[in-house]
Structures are given as C-alpha cells and as structure tokens.
Amino acid sequence: MAYYVYKDGLGQWRWYLLAANNRKIANSGEGYYNKQDCLHAISLVSTSGECKVHTI
C-alpha cells in the first residue's frame, strides 16, 4: 500500500491511499493549503492502528 499526495483543481493538497490491488481505499476528504499539513494528516492516519471500530 502507498499514500499519494497531489494538488486538486483548486490548488489544495490532498492524499489518497492505494491498496496492493491498485484500488483507492482512503482519501483525505478535505484539501490542505500547505503540503506539510497534508503530510501531517497522513502521519496521523498511518499511526491510527489503535483506533476502535464501531458498528452503527
């Protein structure tokens, strides 16, 4: 799996996570004005393995 960072049509930074089968399985859901903020969001998501799963 790999994260990809890109600029959207409005010039904001976004990311998505591509699985081994080349399918997008997650995305930023919002744009960031600074690339560093986008990278920080990736680091938060990538370390969230201890999150609980809730079924509603």
C-alpha positions in Angstrom: 0.0 0.0 0.0 1.1 3.6 -0.6 -0.1 7.1 0.1 -0.1 9.5 -2.9 -0.1 13.3 -2.5 -1.4 15.6 -5.2 -2.8 19.1 -5.9 -6.5 19.3 -6.7 -8.2 21.6 -9.2 -8.4 24.4 -6.6 -4.6 24.1 -5.9 -5.1 22.5 -2.5 -3.1 19.4 -1.3 -4.8 16.1 -0.9 -3.9 12.5 -0.4 -5.2 9.0 -1.1 -4.2 5.5 0.0 -3.8 2.9 -2.8 -4.0 -0.7 -1.9 -1.9 -3.5 -3.3 -4.6 -4.2 -5.9 -4.4 -0.6 -7.2 -7.7 0.5 -5.7 -8.1 3.6 -3.6 -9.2 2.6 -0.2 -9.0 6.0 1.6 -8.6 9.7 0.9 -8.1 13.0 2.7 -11.7 14.1 2.5 -10.5 17.7 2.5 -7.9 19.9 0.9 -4.9 21.5 2.6 -3.3 24.8 1.7 0.1 23.6 2.8 1.8 20.4 1.7 3.2 19.9 5.2 -0.3 19.9 6.7 -1.3 17.2 4.2 1.7 15.1 5.1 0.9 15.6 8.8 -2.6 14.3 8.2 -1.1 11.2 6.5 1.1 10.6 9.5 -1.9 10.8 11.8 -3.9 8.3 9.8 -1.0 5.9 9.3 -0.4 5.7 13.1 -4.1 5.2 14.0 -3.9 1.5 14.2 -5.1 1.6 17.8 -8.5 3.1 16.9 -11.6 1.3 17.9 -14.1 0.1 15.3 -17.7 1.0 15.9 -20.6 -0.6 14.1 -23.7 1.5 13.9 
